[in-house]
Every structure is written in C-alpha cells, then in structure tokens.
C-alpha cells in the first residue's frame, strides 16, 4: 500500500470521525484532516500552506457573502413573496406552468448564492406553503424545494462546484452559462412535473387567495423587482462591456442590495447584512476548509496519486466510478467532492469539452446535498414543511437523482458535439 493511499485514508478517517462521531462542523473537520495529512507526511504543521489553502477560494467566498446579503434584502423587502403571489394570481388556471414557475423561484436564491441551503431556507420557505395549498402532499413538496435548491446551486450565474473544479486545472469560470442552463432547466422541469403535476388537477384559487400575502405587491408594485433587474443588467453589461463596467460579482450584488433597501418594505440594511453573513458563515467556512484540504493533498502528493489512478481506470468503469464516488463523497461536502474527485475526473476527460464536462461533473457533485448523513438541502426542506424524518424525502428524490446522473453522463459523452454547437 503506497504512502499516498495511507495518507488519503487517514485524512478521510479523521474527517469522518470528526464529523460523525464528535459532531464537529465540516469546516473544522477538514482542518483536522489537513493537519493529520501534513503530520503523517512528515511536514509538521506548515502554517504557510494551511493559510494559503484557506484563502484559495477567497473570490468565491466574497461572491457568497455579497450574494447572501442581496438575497436577504430582496427577501425582507417582499420581492420573493410578491413574485410568488403574482405567479399564483396569473397562472393558477394552468397548473403545469404554475409548477414550473414556482420551481424557478425555488431555484433563484441558489442561482445567486451558489448554495442549495440558502435556496431552501429563503425561497423554499415561501414556495413550500403555496405548493401545499394547491394540493401537493408534504413529502413531495419537501422533495421539490430540495431539488429546486440543488438545481439552483448548479444553474448560472454562480456555480461554486464548477468554480472549484475549474480552479483545480486553472480553467477560468467563463462560458459556463449555456451548458449549465442546458443541464439544470430540463431536470428542474422534469422533477417538479414528475412529483407534483398528478396532485394538481384543478386549483381552487378562491380558497387559497386568503392564505397568500399580497400586501407587498399591492403597496410597492413594480419597484420590488428593481434590485433583481438592476443585478441582471449589471451582470450582462459586465460581460458585454467589461472595459467600461468591470465591476465584478461582489460589487454588483452590493450595489443591487443597497438599491433594494429603498424599493420595498423598510429594513435596517446593516441588521439584514449581519444576519445574511451569519447564515452564510457555515458555507464560507466549508470553502476555507476545502481549500486547506486541497492544499494539503497537493503538498503531500495525494492529489497526484488520485489523478494517476483515476486516469488508469478503464473507460467503461470511469463513468460508473464517477456516478458512485462523487455523490457518496458529496455526503460530506459537495464542495469537497468537487475538489477531491471532480478535478481528477475532469482530467480523465481531457479529450472532451472541458467546460461542458466540468459543468456535468458539478451537477453530479451537487447530489451530495441530498446524501445522508449531512443532506443539508433535504433535511432543511423536510424541516420547512414540518417533517421530523428526512428519509421519505430521500426516497422520493431517487428517480430525479438518477436522472441527474444519467443526463450528466450523456452530456459528458456528447460534450464535443455540443461544444461545437454552443461555441
């Protein structure tokens, strides 16, 4: 048994024991696993490498922090609630279209923050009661908002797993928008219709109208949507005219958040910002831990060992190995799965289109947020609808999860042909 394999197994063991036995946060467990790796490798505790790794994803952390502030502002001023109320009012006579639009609302916070948890806790908490009002059972409702968080996490403009995978081979996060939309939108539509349409034959709008809050949209109207429109405009101009704008995602989110504070219900901007940062700290902590973990396996040669052994797998087994190992490792952290396993598998597929392949691998990695024991998206979704046990949500998620894996693999297989059409 090679020293690299011993190192890797020791790091995984320390990580698992820290998480599941001592119930430490994922971020601290990664720090302990990293230090274990450097000690066994005879490197001592290399502070420089640990700190360098910890700040390896600083750009992504800034995006998450500012995006969460923006998300919290538009939630507090009433934008998300107004959007749900408007959609219900206009599309209650077309159940399939209503379900799809509610699914897109569930995805939106994940698209902005790159976090399925943020998506479930914000838009999910607003959409879940509406789904139950129109006749969808509790378990299916929880599953829909969990999958909405997952699809939103992978959809553009912010996809943290893709950023992590791309960073592993020095591939900039550019050109991902269309592949990510092609991956997530069809799966999101399939999932919500598969789980919900059979329960929504005819919607009793008069019966649910009294349960939905229309106050924000009645009082502030179109103003509520200005921060979202401003953010989309600035993001577009940042791509079209980078020399003129060149603001960057963090500044775009902050400008839009400040504008949003004057577009709806009165809020204390600093209180809302503090709350947003507090809620995003676990995700930012995980990214710091992931960076430290990656720096350690690079320093000790473990990363090279994983890459070499991944490359040596027979082609027929690569897809099976990827479909099994990435979601299972993602049970610990989808970000960790993206960096530890996503990067090696991307290198296996160097002959394919790298952007489309990286996008597809990130979608498979996102399934980690449904995998027990952590299962952040699934557990929070179950809690929001009032379920004490998460297991029924996991069972309902199996078919959509298989669809995600198979569809992602098909995208990888035909990535060169798709790439020639897209680019």
PyMOL commands that set and color helices and strands:
alter all, ss='L'
color gray80, all
select helices_A, chain A and resi 3-21+26-40+47-54+58-76+79-91+95-113+116-133+138-154+160-168+177-199+205-209+215-240+249-260+269-299+302-311+315-330+334-348+354-370+376-384+391-413+415-422
alter helices_A, ss='H'
color red, helices_A
deselect
rebuild
show_as cartoon
